[in-house]
Amino acid sequence: MITIKTIGAWGFEGAVRGMRMPYESFAKSDSFHCDEMDCANCPINKCPDSDVRFVVGEADMTLAKKLIKAGSEHRKFLRMIHVQAEVRAPRYWWTEMDKYKFVEANSSSTMHLITKRELTRDDFSYTPLSCDTVKYAMDEINCKIQLYNQVSDRESRDKVLIAIKQMLPESYNQLRMIDTNYECLLTIYHQRHAHRLSEWKDFCDWLERLPYMQEFLEAMK
């Protein structure tokens, strides 16, 4: 199971201008700002900290696709388009996500939060094949959480907390805030869209819905 909440996608204006920097072809740029709030038919990005919208024009999109198709050394402008999202996913998925260098993340802390309440099945990702095992682990951890909250001395509590962390299965869902860029996301899509884990399919489905991402992905085919 994975849930994703988009916080923002921005940097399109600077990226487009940077894209035209090598030849200083700024006069050919046809992108523009739009402050109309009802442009439902425009594939535009709403800046997360203002009401200004930046629309990538046809000429700029043509150049963008050409640079994307030319390879990573030519599509540097994609690294200037940033994305932030709040993601809750199992630890086995985060292990694979952590392989990507250009994804920064802040996560909820098991050290500080795992003993605040008993765990429920919603805290885990599982299938019918793993359900019984996950339930057993959850029950065992909840017993340790109860013990943690019953003992008073620091040394005993620390021992129980360490035991809880050691018992957490890979199926435990962790919440993180990620910060990345379009170049990294295109790489992830290329490598993971056909992955056997359903979490990667859901992540790539979300990625496709980001502003202009469909057009950029088409350019890589």
C-alpha positions in Angstrom: 0.0 0.0 0.0 1.2 3.5 -0.8 -0.5 6.9 -0.5 0.9 10.0 -2.0 -0.1 13.7 -1.4 1.5 16.2 -3.8 2.7 19.3 -1.9 3.9 21.2 -5.0 5.6 21.1 -8.4 7.4 24.3 -9.4 10.4 25.8 -11.2 8.9 25.6 -14.7 9.6 29.3 -15.5 13.2 29.2 -14.5 13.7 25.8 -16.2 12.3 27.1 -19.5 14.5 30.2 -19.4 17.5 28.0 -18.5 16.7 25.7 -21.4 17.1 28.6 -23.8 20.2 29.9 -22.2 22.8 28.1 -24.4 21.8 30.1 -27.5 20.1 32.9 -25.7 17.0 32.2 -27.8 14.7 33.9 -25.3 12.8 35.7 -28.1 11.5 32.4 -29.4 10.0 31.5 -26.0 6.2 31.4 -26.1 5.5 30.4 -22.5 3.4 32.8 -20.4 1.8 33.5 -17.0 -1.9 33.0 -16.6 -3.8 34.2 -13.6 -7.2 32.8 -14.7 -8.4 30.4 -12.1 -10.8 28.6 -14.5 -8.3 27.4 -17.2 -9.5 23.8 -16.8 -8.5 23.0 -20.4 -4.9 24.2 -20.1 -2.2 21.7 -19.0 -0.8 24.2 -16.5 1.0 24.2 -13.2 -0.3 26.2 -10.3 2.6 27.5 -8.2 2.2 26.2 -4.6 2.9 29.6 -3.0 1.0 32.0 -5.3 -2.0 32.3 -7.7 0.3 32.8 -10.7 0.2 30.0 -13.3 3.0 29.3 -15.8 1.9 27.8 -19.1 4.6 26.2 -21.3 4.1 27.3 -24.9 4.2 25.1 -28.0 7.6 26.3 -29.1 9.1 25.8 -25.7 7.5 22.3 -25.4 9.0 21.3 -28.8 12.4 22.4 -27.6 12.0 20.6 -24.3 11.1 17.4 -26.0 14.0 17.6 -28.3 16.4 18.1 -25.4 14.9 15.3 -23.4 15.2 12.9 -26.4 18.9 14.0 -26.8 19.9 12.5 -23.4 20.5 13.4 -19.8 23.4 15.8 -20.6 21.0 17.9 -22.7 17.9 17.9 -20.5 19.5 19.6 -17.5 16.5 21.9 -17.3 14.5 19.0 -15.9 16.7 19.1 -12.7 15.4 22.7 -12.1 11.8 21.5 -11.9 11.2 20.4 -8.3 8.6 18.2 -6.7 7.6 17.7 -3.0 5.2 15.0 -1.9 4.1 13.3 1.3 4.4 9.6 0.9 3.3 6.7 3.2 4.7 3.4 2.1 6.1 0.1 3.5 9.7 -0.1 4.5 10.4 -2.7 1.8 9.5 0.0 -0.8 11.5 2.7 0.9 14.6 0.4 0.7 14.3 0.5 -3.1 13.4 4.2 -3.2 16.5 5.0 -1.1 18.7 3.9 -4.0 17.9 7.1 -5.9 20.5 9.8 -5.2 18.4 12.9 -5.9 15.6 12.2 -3.5 15.8 14.0 -0.2 13.5 12.9 2.6 12.4 13.6 6.1 10.6 10.8 7.8 8.4 10.2 10.8 10.5 8.8 13.6 9.9 5.3 15.0 12.2 6.2 17.9 9.9 9.0 19.0 6.4 7.7 17.8 6.3 3.9 17.8 5.3 3.7 21.5 2.7 6.5 21.4 -0.1 4.1 20.5 -0.9 0.5 19.7 -0.5 -0.4 16.0 -3.4 -1.5 13.8 -3.5 -3.3 10.5 -3.6 0.0 8.7 0.0 0.5 9.8 1.1 -2.3 7.5 1.0 -3.4 3.9 0.1 -7.1 3.4 -1.6 -9.6 1.1 -3.7 -12.6 2.0 -0.5 -14.7 2.0 1.2 -12.5 4.6 -1.8 -11.4 6.6 -1.3 -13.9 9.5 2.4 -13.2 9.8 1.8 -9.5 9.9 -0.9 -9.8 12.5 1.4 -12.0 14.7 4.1 -9.3 14.4 1.7 -6.5 15.2 0.3 -8.3 18.3 3.9 -9.0 19.6 4.9 -5.4 19.0 1.7 -4.1 20.8 2.6 -6.3 23.8 6.0 -4.6 23.9 4.4 -1.2 23.5 2.2 -1.9 26.6 5.3 -3.1 28.5 7.2 0.1 27.5 4.4 2.3 28.9 4.3 0.2 32.1 8.0 0.4 33.1 9.4 3.6 34.5 13.1 3.5 34.6 15.0 4.7 31.6 17.2 1.7 31.1 14.3 -0.7 30.9 12.3 1.5 28.6 15.3 1.8 26.3 15.7 -2.0 26.1 12.0 -2.4 25.2 12.2 0.4 22.6 15.2 -1.3 20.9 13.3 -4.6 20.9 10.3 -2.9 19.3 12.5 -1.4 16.5 14.1 -4.8 16.0 10.7 -6.4 15.6 9.3 -4.0 13.1 8.6 -5.9 9.8 9.4 -4.7 6.3 5.6 -4.3 5.8 5.4 -1.4 8.3 4.3 1.8 6.6 6.4 4.8 7.1 5.5 8.4 6.3 8.1 10.6 4.6 8.3 14.0 2.9 10.3 13.7 -0.3 11.9 16.4 -2.4 13.1 15.5 -5.9 13.2 16.8 -9.5 11.8 15.9 -12.9 15.0 14.3 -14.2 15.1 11.9 -11.3 11.4 11.1 -11.6 11.8 10.3 -15.3 14.6 7.9 -14.4 12.4 6.3 -11.8 9.5 5.9 -14.3 11.8 4.4 -16.9 13.2 1.8 -14.4 10.1 1.0 -12.3 6.9 1.5 -14.3 6.7 -2.3 -15.0 8.0 -3.4 -11.6 6.3 -6.3 -9.9 5.6 -4.3 -6.7 2.2 -2.7 -6.9 3.6 0.3 -4.9 5.8 1.2 -7.9 2.9 1.0 -10.3 0.9 3.4 -8.0 3.9 5.7 -7.7 4.3 5.8 -11.5 0.6 6.5 -11.9 0.9 9.5 -9.6 4.1 10.6 -11.5 2.2 10.6 -14.8 -0.3 13.1 -13.3 2.3 15.8 -12.5 2.2 18.9 -14.7 3.6 18.3 -18.2 5.0 14.9 -17.2 3.0 13.0 -19.9 4.6 15.2 -22.6 8.1 14.7 -21.2 7.6 10.9 -20.9 6.5 10.7 -24.5 9.7 12.5 -25.6 11.7 9.6 -24.1 10.1 6.9 -26.2 
